[in-house]
């Protein structure tokens, strides 16, 4: 889909360049034609010819501006459509996991076996986790690490049990995640002081 979008942008750029070149050529041709005819015409005729040429150029300019505005609107609309559907691949990959959750819940309701349900949930969790990893999601390792405000959000500070734990993360309240080497959620942590 990315290749298709790049191809569309390339074609649109070529169309815009061709339209500009055609306008330049028409203006140059009109100017040379006017210069040839000016030698034979009176000042009033030359002035009316220039006025006519000016009106033609204004009309062409307005048309070009309208085409450009349409191009901008179309580009914005295509980008909005692409953003709306950007998560489609991820959602499609997660549908089997959702199906597994539904089956596990139904099996637990039918059998009333808590151990079986817990085992099923463990398997579904592993499948969800591996699916998200395939899409580029990676959890941050935080416990025992030095606190970094670029990566972590300190929820609270507690007294450290040893000198080594000062300024380090004691506990993780909420995991942080990377998506393709970009932070999508900072880790919420408890820091030793």
Buried (B, 14 or more C-beta within 10 A) or exposed (E): EEEEEEEEEEEBEEEBEEBEEEBEEEBEEBEEEBEEEBEEEEEEEBEEBEEEBEEEBEEBEEEBEEEEEEBEEEEEEBEEEEEEEEEEEBEEBBEEBEEBBEEBBEEBEEEEEEEEBEEBBEEBEEBBEEBBEEEEBBBBEBEEBEBEEEBBBBBEBEEBEEEEBBEBBBBBEEBBBBEEEEEEBBBBBBBBE
